[in-house]
Amino acid sequence: MRIFQFIIIIVLAIVFPSILNAQSSIIVESEQLNKGSKCVFYRSVNGALTKGDTIAAKTQGRLELVSKTPFLQGQYFLETPKEVHDGLIEFLIEKNKSDEITISLESYNTVLFKDNPINGIYSAYLGSVRNTEDQIQKLYSKGTAANTSAAEIEKIKGQIKESQKKLHDLENSLINRYPDTLLSAIITANSLPSMPGSILDNYRIDPSAAIYKETTQFLRDNYWKGIDFKNDVLLNTVLLPSKTKKYISFFDKNDPELIITVKELLDKSAVNPVMYQIMSDALYDSFNATAYHNNNENIAISILKNAKEQTFVPDWKKQSIEQQILIHEKNKVGTKAANLVLKDTEDVKYALHDLKSKYTILFFYDPECSHCTEIMPKMKGWFYTDGPKDGEVAAIYISQNEQEWKEYVKENTYPPKWLNLWDKNGENKIQQKYWIQSLPTIYVLDENKNVVLKNSDFKELVNYFSRNKK
């Protein structure tokens, strides 16, 4: 048997020498690349950017990443030392080929792809997209300025439409010229339909407005045209998550149709289990993120429930999803917070529902938590100078070392409208009533004690009040 296998190997080596010697390589050339300089390669795997090899240059001006097997089709990124190039260099690898890609950095921030027209065209396309976006942003700023006349606004609208049309024509040309490639799939995914109205119109101003209804219905009908949900070609790019989040950003969080819009997209993607996972994760992140303008816990829960219904989701994951749903149901945003009856250092009782402030900020912490003691002074400083004027903080100690807690409170000073409380003997079972994922954890309640922000950190708290009038 071994002799037979050896003979086969010899025959293959004679007839098809490239099979045994095949390798793929990515070469980086730059005069600024010193011997020993390191570059990091990244690739997109199932919609996420994943760190790959770190390679050091063995000679001055040249670095090579070699693989004995073909690089997988997908979107790749290269990070070089800043003196060579500032920012990630993006490139594509098509259809699992065994070949060589040479990235030449002839001058600072100038990227050339030798003998690789697809990547040269892709690089030029990305440059056109950036230039168009910059141009439209400048026109938008000019068009929305207070002193811009009605005639000038109409002129600017025309200029914006013309810029959008030029880019759209370029995209269509490249898609037709390079069919059935990763390049054309990415351009199709990146291309946005020409929407009714103008970019100067605020589509989210009122979900009942005619322009809002017209625009969002147009998006539901056209935004995903050209995307083959059964095709795996886009799975190893970062475009699907970003396109999904951009799609949702066009809709107002108070739109009663939004939950239906989300289900439509989940149903489309369910023909491909991996694509469904990528897009459902992106949707869930959008509606679960406290800093995101479309934060809506009901929709986040609906996304989790939709995943539970899919036959391709394994049972162990469905059990995890069920736990996530139960966590969301605790003090759901928009519902009345569970009441707590707590005591201060003098054993005076305070019922959470009896506090009369417009905003009640719950700050769950433990002095033994180093991150808590780091955030506490920032929290006090922010609340004293920039916090809501009609607000109150209840700093709630969640452990049971009474002496330690009282000593900590005594050693520190606090701004007005600040209560230091604890759950003596654990009577309130705080962690059964409130989702406390890590410490410190912050909740914000309105004057009716409805939850408006939950399981948040200090940065999200500050962002919330900077976005909302105090």
N, C-alpha and C positions, 0 to 999 in steps of 0.2 A: 504493500500500500504506500509506504513512504517513498519507494523508488518511483512509483507511478506519479505521486504528487510532485516529486522533484522534476520529472520529465515535463509535466504540464507547465511548471514554472519556467523551465528553460525555453520551451516553445513560445510561451507568452512573451518572454524577454526578447526573443529573436523577431517574432512577427509583430508584436505590439509593444515596443520598448517604452512608449509613452505611458502605458498603464502602470508599469512599475516605478517609473521616474516622475510621474505626474506630481506637480505641486502647484500651489497657488501662492502668490506673493503680493504684498502691498509695499511699495518702495516710496520712501519720503526723501526728497532731495531739497537741500537748502544750504546756501553758504553760511548761514547763521547757526546751522546745526553742528554743535561741537561734539567731538568724540566723548562718549559717556552721557550725552544729553538724552533725556528720557521722553518718550511719547506714549500716550495712553490711547488705546483703541476701545471704542464702545460700539455696541450694536443694539438694535431694537429687537426685543424678544416678546412676542405677544403684547405689543403696545407699550412696553416699558423699556426705558433706556437701561442697559446692563453693561457694567464695566467688564472689559475683556483683558487682553494682554497689555502689559507695560514693557516696552522694548527700549533698550539703550543702544545708541549709535555706536557701532564698532569702529567706524572710521569717520573722519571729518567730512561733514556735508552729506552723509548718506545713512539711512536707516532702513532695515528691511524686516517685515513680518512675514514669516514663511509658514505655510500649512501643507501637510502631506495630503490632505483631502481638500476638495473644493470648498471655498467659502460659501455658506448658505446665502441664498437670495435674500436681500433685505436692505435696510437703511443702516448705514454705518457712520460713525463719527470719529474724528481724530482730534486729540488734544496735544498741542505741542508746547514747548516752553514759550513764554510770552514774547521773548525777544525774536522768536521765529514767526509766530502768528498769534494774534490776539483773538481768542474765541475758538469754538469748535468748527472744524471743517467737516462738512457733510458730503457723503458720496453714496452711490448705489452699487450693489453687486447684483447682476442679472442672472437669473436661471441657473444657479449652481454650476457655473463654469469653472474650469481649471485655467486660469489665466493670470496675467500680471497687470496690476494697476500702479502707475507711477504718478505720484502727487508731487508736483514741482512748485516750490515756493521761491520764485525767482527774485521777488522783492517783497518787502514787508506787507503782509495782508493781500498779496496777489497770488491767487491759486490757479495753477494750470494742471490739466490732466493729459499726460502724453499718451497718444495712441488709444484714447478712450473717449470717443465722441459723445457717447451717452452722458458721461459725467460732465464733460465740457458744456453740453447743452443744458444739463440739469443745473449746473452752477450759474450759468447765464440766466436761466429762468428764475432761480431764487433771487438773483440780483434785480431782475425786472419786477418781481413781486414786492421786494423791499422798497424800491424806488417809487412804485405806484402807491404803496401804502403811505410813504412819507409825503408824497405829493397830495394825496387825498386828505391826510391829516392837516396839512397846512391850509388847504382850501376850506376844510371843515372849521378850523379855528377862525379863519377870516369870515366865513359865512355866518357863524353864530355870534360874532362880535356885536356889541350893543349898537355901534354907530354905523352898521352896514345897511345900506338902503335896500328897498325891495327890488329895485332893478338890478343891483349888484348881486343880490342873493340868487336871482334867477340865472344870472350869468354864471355864477359859481356852480350852481346845480348842473348846468350844461357842461362845464369843465370837468366836474366829477364824473358825470355819466360818460364823457368822452374817454377819460382815463380808464374807467372800468371796462369800457368796450375794447380799448386797445389791448388790455391784458387778457380779456376774454377771447379775443380773436387769436392772440398768440397761443393761448392754451389749446384752443380748438385745432390750430395748425399743428402743434406738437403731438397732440393725441392722434390725429389722423396720420401723421408722418411716422410715428413709432407705435403702431398698434400692438396689443398683446405683450407689452413690456411693463416692468415695474415703473418705469418713468411715466408712461401714459396713465397707469393706475393711480399713481401719486398725484399727478396733475389733475386728473378727474376728481379725486377726493378733495384736493385743495381748492378747486374752483367753486366759487359761490354763484348761484343763479342771480341774474340781474333782477333785483326786486322792484316791485311797484313803488312809486313815491321817490323820495330822495333820502340820502344818508343824513341830511340836515333835519329830517323829521324825527321826532322822538317817538318811536313806535311803542315804548312802554309807558307812555304818559297816562293812558286810560284803556284798560282792556275792552271797554264798551265802544271806543271810538272806531269809526269806519276804517281809518287808515291802519289801525292796529289789527282789526279783524281781517282786512284784505291781505296785509303783509304776512301774518302768521299762517293763514290758510294757504297762501302761495308757498310759503316755506314747507309746510307739511306735505304739499303736493310735489315739490320740485327739488328740495334740498338734497335728497338722497338719490336723485336720478343719476344713473351711470355707475352706481356702486353695486357690484355683484356680491351680495351677501354670502353666496355659496362659495365664492372664490377665496382661496387662502392668500392671495398675492399681497394683501395689505396687512396681514397679521404681524409681520416683522417690520413694521414701521411705527412711528409715534403719532401717525396722523389720525387714527380712529379715535383715541381718547380726546385729542384736542378738537377734532371736528364735532364730536358729540357734545362737548362742553360749550363750544361756540354756538351750536344749534340751540341749546337750551337758553343761552344768554339773550336770545331775541324775544323770549316770552316773559311776560310779567308774572311775578310769583302769585298774584291774586287771580290769575286767569283760571276760571273754573274748568276750562278745557285742557289745562296743562297735564293733568293726570292721565287723560285719554291720549294726549300727544306722546307721553312717555311710553305708554303701553303699546302704541302703534310701532314705535321704534324697537322695543323689545321683541315684539312679534316678528318684525322683519329680520332681526338678527338671529332669531332662534333656529334658523335653518343651518347655522354653523355654530356648534357649541363653543369653540374658542372665541369666535367673533362676539357671540352673546356675552361671554364672560368679560371680555374687554370693554364692551359698550355698557353692560349693566354696572360694572365697577365705576366707569366714568360718570354714569348717571347718578349712582348712589353717592359718590363723592361730592357731586354738585349739590345735591339736595340735603346732604348731611353736614356739609361744611358750614360752620357758624359764620364765617367771614364772607360767604358767597351771597350775592344779592337774592338768589332764588331759594334760599334756605327754606325747606318745607318738609317737616318731619313726616307728615301723612304720605307724601309721595315717596320719601325714603323707605317707609314701611311697605308701601305698595310694590316697590322694586324688589325688596326682599321676599315678599310673598309670591311674586311672579317667579323668582328663581326657585322657590320651593316646589312650584308646580311643574318644573321642567323635568322630563324623564331622564335626561342625560346628566343631571346633577346627582352625584352620589349621595347615599343615605347619610354618611358621616358629615358631609357638608350641610345637608338639610338640617341636621341636629344643631350645627353651629349657627345656621341662619335663624332657627327658632329662638335660640338664646339672644341673638341680636334684636329680634323683634320684641322679645320680652323686655330687654333693656330700654328700647325706644319707648315702650308703653309707660315706663316709669316717668311721671311728671313730663308728659309729652308737651312740646312747645304749643302754646295756645290754650292749654288746659290749666285748671287751678292746681297750684303746687300742694303737695301733701303738707299738712300742718305739723309743726314741731313745737313742743313746749319745753323750753330749755331754761337753764339757770345761769346767772352771772357769778362772779367770784364771791358775792355776798349772799348767795342762795336766793336772789330775787328771781321770780319766774317771769318769763316772756313767751307769749304765744305768737308764733310767726304770723298767723292770720290777723292778729290785733295790731300789728305795726301799721302806722298810718301814712308812711311816706309814699310819694309817687313811684319811686323805684326802691326796691329792697335788693341789696346785693348780698348773696350768701357766699361766704369765703370759707370753704372747708379746708382745714389744715391740721398739721401736727408739728410742734416745735422741734421734734426729733428729725423731721424731714428737712434736709439741707436746702432743697429747692424752695420749700415754704419760707424758711428764714431769709432766703435771698430775695424772694418776691415781696414779702411782707412790707419792708420799708418803701419799696416802689409803689405798692398798693396804697399805703397811707399817704404818700406824697401826692400821688395822682388824685386821690379822692379829695384831699384838702384843697388842691389848686384847680383841678380840671374836672372833677367828678360832677355828677348831676346835683344841681342846687337843692332840689327837693328829693334827696336820696338818703338812704341809710344803709350802713354796712353791718351785717351780723357775721362776725368772725367766729366760726364754730369749730371748736376742738373736738376731734372725733375719737380720741383714745380715752383711757380711763385712769391715767396717772394724775390725780387731782393736784397733788403738791407741785409736781413739775409744771403743770399748766398755770397754776396761780403764781408761781414764781416768775414764769415767763411774762405773764401779763403785767405783773408789778414792776418788772425791770424796764418796761417800755412805755412810751407815751403814745397817745392816739388822738386823732382829730375829732371834732364834734360829730355827733350822730354816728358814733361807732360803738357797737355793742360787742363785748367779749363773752361768748356763751359756750356751754358744754352740755352734753347729754348725760347727766349724773346717773350712774348705775346702768346706762344703756337702755333706759326705759323706752326711748323713742325708736330704737332700732333704725338709726339713720340710714345705714348702708343697705337696708332692705327697701327703704322708701325712695332713696335717691341714688341715681347712677353716678358713682364716684369712681371714675376709671383710673385716676392717678391724683397725686397731691402736689400742689393745691388744686382744687377744683372750684369753679365759680359758676353760680347760677344768678340770673337776673329776673326779678319778678316785677310786674307792673303794680299799679295802685290797687287792683282787684286781686292781687296775688296770683295772677296768671303767669306762667313761665314764658319769658320772651327770649331767653338765652340759657342754654344748659350745657353742663359738662365742658365748660370753656376754660381757657387759660387767660392770663393777664393781658396778653397782646390782643386777643379776641375781644376782651372786655373793653379795652381802650378803643379799638376799632369800632365796636358797636356804638359807643356813645359819640364818637366823632362823626358817624354817619347819621345819627338820630338827634333831633333837638332835645335838649335837656329839659 
